[in-house]
Amino acid sequence: MSQRTERVDELLRQEIGRALEREVADPRIGFVTVTGVETSPDLSHAWVSVSVIGSTAERKEAVRALRGAMPFIQRSLGPRLRLRRMPKLELRVDDSVERGTRVLRLLDQLEAGRMPEDVPAVAESLPTPVRRLPHDGDAVEAPSEVADEGGRSGGRRRRGTRPGRGGR
């Protein structure tokens, strides 16, 4: 990713967050955080990652409202940002916070000596990795450069070049 796209991503993230905070007055959009923006290399599309806090039903309703608000936000950002072409905004739901919370809850339960409630019990665990022994037919690594009797590398110098000078 180029520095330009990184700067555009960060600028879009900040401005979309401000627009959601100040300009979008939909009550269905509750606690929404713009976690990131990723633009295509040609800046024609921008994928806006959002995290929504609430119950499953509240999150679904908020995402539906956000999808409806994206064209409005795109139009409102046009005059504020100095871009030749405003990227088409597409919404992505970022559930990393929920997954992280779930992992922490599972670790707490395991640390307390309890089997986590929402993980099915498995009779068989993954096998323990063991070192692989060499077998007939395995590829043998060849040395990359072989030295001659004098200890010098086997490569030949090109005519007109001196060692250590990188050329003529």
N, C-alpha and C positions, 0 to 999 in steps of 0.2 A: 504494500500500500504506500502510495506516495505521500509526501508531507502535505501536499495540497488537499488530497482527499481526506487526510486525517484532520486538517483544520476545518474543512467544510463539514465533516461529520460532527465535530465538537460544536461548531457554531449552530448547526441544525438542532443538535440535542438541546442546547441552551434555549434557543428561540422557540422550539416546539414546547418545551417545558413552560416557558413564560406564557405562551399563547394558551396552553391548557389551563394555566393558573388564572389568567386575567381576562381572556376573551371568550372562552367557551363556558357558557352558563347552563350546561345540561346537568340536572341533579343526579342523573344515573352515573355520571363520572365522579366517583368518590375519591379514594386515595390512590392516585395514579402517579407513578414515577417513570420518567423517560430514562431508561437505563443505558441506552446507547443508540447510535445511528450508524448504519453502514451504507455507504453509497457505492454505486457501480463505478468502475473506472472512468466511464464517459459521463458521469454525473447525471444520467437520465433517470435513474431510480434511486430511492433511498428507503431502506428498510428500518423502520422505527421500532425499537424494542421497548416494550413497556412492562412494568410490574404493577399488578393491581392487588391491593389488599382488601380482603373481605371473604365472605362465604363463596361457595362455588357459584351459586345463583347470582350473587352480586357481581362477581368477576365476569360472568358471561354477559350480563346486562351492560356492564361498563365497557367491555370490549366491543359490543354491538354499537354502543353510543360513540365510542372512539372511532370506529370504522366510518360511521356517518359523519363525524366531525373532520376527518382528514382532508377532504377537498376544501372545506372552509379554511382550515389551518394553512394549507398549501397556498391558497389565494392570498391570505393575509400576510404570509411571509415574503411573498414576491417583492413588494415595494421596499421592505426593510433590508433585504439581503442584496448585496451587489453581485449577483450571479447572472450570467448570460441567459441561462435557462434554469428554471426552478425544477428540481428533480420531482418525479411523481412519488408521493409518499405512500408507502405500504406498511401496514401494521403487523408486528410480530409480538406474540405474548412471551415474555421472559419469565419462566417459572423457576429460575435458579434459586430464588429466595425460598420458595416453598420446598424445593428439593433439598436445599441446605438445612432447613429447619427439620425436615424429616430425618435426614442423616444424623443430625445432632440428637434428636429424640431417640433414635434407635441405639446410638452409642451410649446414651445415658442409661437406657434400659439394660443393655448388655453389661455395662459397668456395675449396675446394681445387682447383677446375677439373675435377671429375669429374661425370659425369651421374649423378644419383641412381639406385640400383639398382631401387627399387620403383616408379619412375614411368615409364610407357611413353613412348617417344620419340614426339613429335608433329611431323609435317612442317610444320604450319601453326600460327603463333602468333596471338594475338588482335590485331585491328587497332589501330593507334595512334589514339587519339581526336583529332579535328580540330574546330576551331571551326565551328559551323554558321552558314552565311551566311543572311541574310534572304531570304525568298521571297515572291512575290505571294500574298496571301491570309492572311499571318500576322496574328495579332491585334496591334493597336497598343495600348500601355499608355496609358490616359487619366489625366491628372493628377487626384489625389484631391480637390483643392480649388482652385477658380479664384478669383483676386483681381480686384476691380473696378478702375476707373481710379484710385481713391484709395489703392490698395495694401492695402485691407482685404479680408478674406475675403468671399466671396459669400453666406455664411450669414446668416440674419436672426436677431436676438435675439428671444427670447420676451418678451412683455409682462410687465413687473414684475420682470425680472431685471437685475442689474448685472454688467458684465464683471468677472471675477476673483473673484467672491464665491461661485460655485458654486450659485447659487439665490437666494432672496429675501433 
